[in-house]
């Protein structure tokens, strides 16, 4: 299961890399929203795991914080793109 999830993340990384040249294209925005969803789910999953784990919780909490920060930054960037496109 972990390898399958790793392959999905690798595929998402390739899609993000390819979409970087056209940041306002609909496909690029779709990739960005997909990455946001991944980070939100990752943050929620790691937070729930940290609440149920006594050993190694520090690493799990750190991972949840990183995913939460990435999700917040991604959402801010997506909302800023929407404002920029609406003003143009």
CORFENPE-V183076 format. One record per helix or strand of 2 or more residues. SS is the DSSP state (hx for helix, st for strand). FROM is the first residue (numbers start at 1). LEN is the number of residues. If there is no record, write none. Layout:
SS/FROM/LEN ; SS/FROM/LEN
This chain:
hx/2/18 ; hx/26/27 ; hx/57/31
